[in-house]
Amino acid sequence: MITGKILKLNGWPEGVVIRYAKEAAERLLADGLERDAALARLAAVRAQPADYLGDPRLGALARACAQASAVEAAATDDDLRAEALPYPTWGAEHIDPAARAQMQVALRLPISVAGALMPDAHVGYGVPIGAVLATEGAVIPYAVGVDIACRMRLSVYPVSPYVLGQRPGQFRTALLEQTRFGMGAAWSPHNRPEHPVLDDPAWRATRQLRPLLNTAFAQLGTSGTGNHFVEWGTLHLDAPDAGLGLAAGDYLALLSHSGSRGVGFKLANYYSKLAESLHPALDRQARQLAWLPLASEAGAEYWLAMTLAGQFAAANHQVIHARVARAVGLQALAVVENHHNFAWRATLPDGRQVIVHRKGATPAGPGVLGVIPGSMADPGYLVRGKGAPGSLDSASHGAGRAMGRQQALRTLTRPMRDDYLRARGVTLLGGGLDEAPQAYKRIEAVMAAQAALVDVVGRFTPALVRMADEPGEF
């Protein structure tokens, strides 16, 4: 018998390849080979896998060894290109030089094949927020983002938005009692919602996911801090939309923005650090862009974890909308939702299979519906993608910040923010000063800059906005 321990003593690395080696060893021993002869044959396969790809007993091991060799080669090729690949930009006049510099570094990576900047782009971690980056054979955790699968959901109801003025207390109470906001926000054990996502066997598939199931149980149906929100408002459709099944007119609507909470945060931190450890020679300026080859065990684990975080983020929104709507006695006519911190498999026009990272960018393929919000007091837009060439089927994910959080806190005052809200008839429940509308780019200018990327289907005007509380509130 040839055990995993024996294989390791003979220089075989831990991981998926050793499983194939053990299976091949069993077949060789069953054929009558002595142990030393079998080990020598396995070593020959590892040294020259191409010579054994057609072997019925050793082909699976040969393919695994060849794949591992390719992964190892890709992982050690950390040299940046001398020049960045060219990329298109929409709304260049709205994008600061620091964000452009980050994009230049991203497009010098050896795995990068294409990119684009959306008009809401501003400096982020690794790549700018508002960036789209296509890579070949690898995924970059930081190009997905810390809040994996941050997401929008718009629910449209069969009543006039005038009900907000007729029953203001009921709608306010629904937001205050049926949502939870903030770092570590969770429902009490006796009030936790249920959802099939919590029964997904993927939670038990890896060592990183297993302890996060308890976090998921506690945080399902909650929202984070910063720019996350749940808000009532008016959706106006200028024309009927067959895809949504809605006539032209004004509708009461509920809009939410949040992601995968502590689940995504912990996964992003773990796999970002793991990626960095695999690329010790990577240029310092690109350190946060370290990648995981998809053919590697770590890459496969991350992809599984990212996918599950996306399902969890979607479940969060489903639970929030169901609870809030139930509290006011409504059922949705139509729902539109989309991720904007995620990675997707895609095919480029030249036939190459790539991974498209949208770090704060909305999927905007031909006919794809999405939601692009403004700010706590500015309108958001229901859009349909055009699949514009060069955009990697993307659009902005919002207005984008014009001020960093610290700059906003130094520059803006509460009266400035509140006057802005009052002039637009918006009631704010919670919300930090760093999220004041003046800290954001003008959404109208951003939408004008991406007219080639999306068609506007409807306009959402916020009226009653719930965000994470500032200290001392509520």
RAUR-V919821 format. One line per field, one symbol per residue. ss: DSSP state (~ for helix, > for strand, _ for the rest). A space follows every 50 residues. Layout:
ss = ???
This chain:
ss = ___~~~~~~______~~~~~~~~~~~~~~~____~~~~~~~~~~~~~_~~ ~~______~~~~~~~~~~~~~~~~~~___________>>__~~~__~~~~ ~~~~~~_____>>>>>>>>>>>______>>>>>>>__>>_~~~~______ >>>>>>>_____~~~~_~~~~~~~~~~___>_______~~~____~~~~_ ~~~~__~~~~_~~~~~~~~___>_____>>>>>>>>>___>____>__>> >>>>>>>>__~~~~~~~~~~~~~~~~~~_____~~~~~~__>>___~~~~ ~~~~~~~~~~~~~~~~~~~~~~~~~~~____>>>>>>>>_>>>>>>>___ __>>>>>>>_>>>_____>>>>_______>>>>>>________>>>____ >___~~~~~~~__~~~~~~~~~~___>>>___~~~_~~~>__~~~~~~~_ ___>>>>>>>>>>>>>________
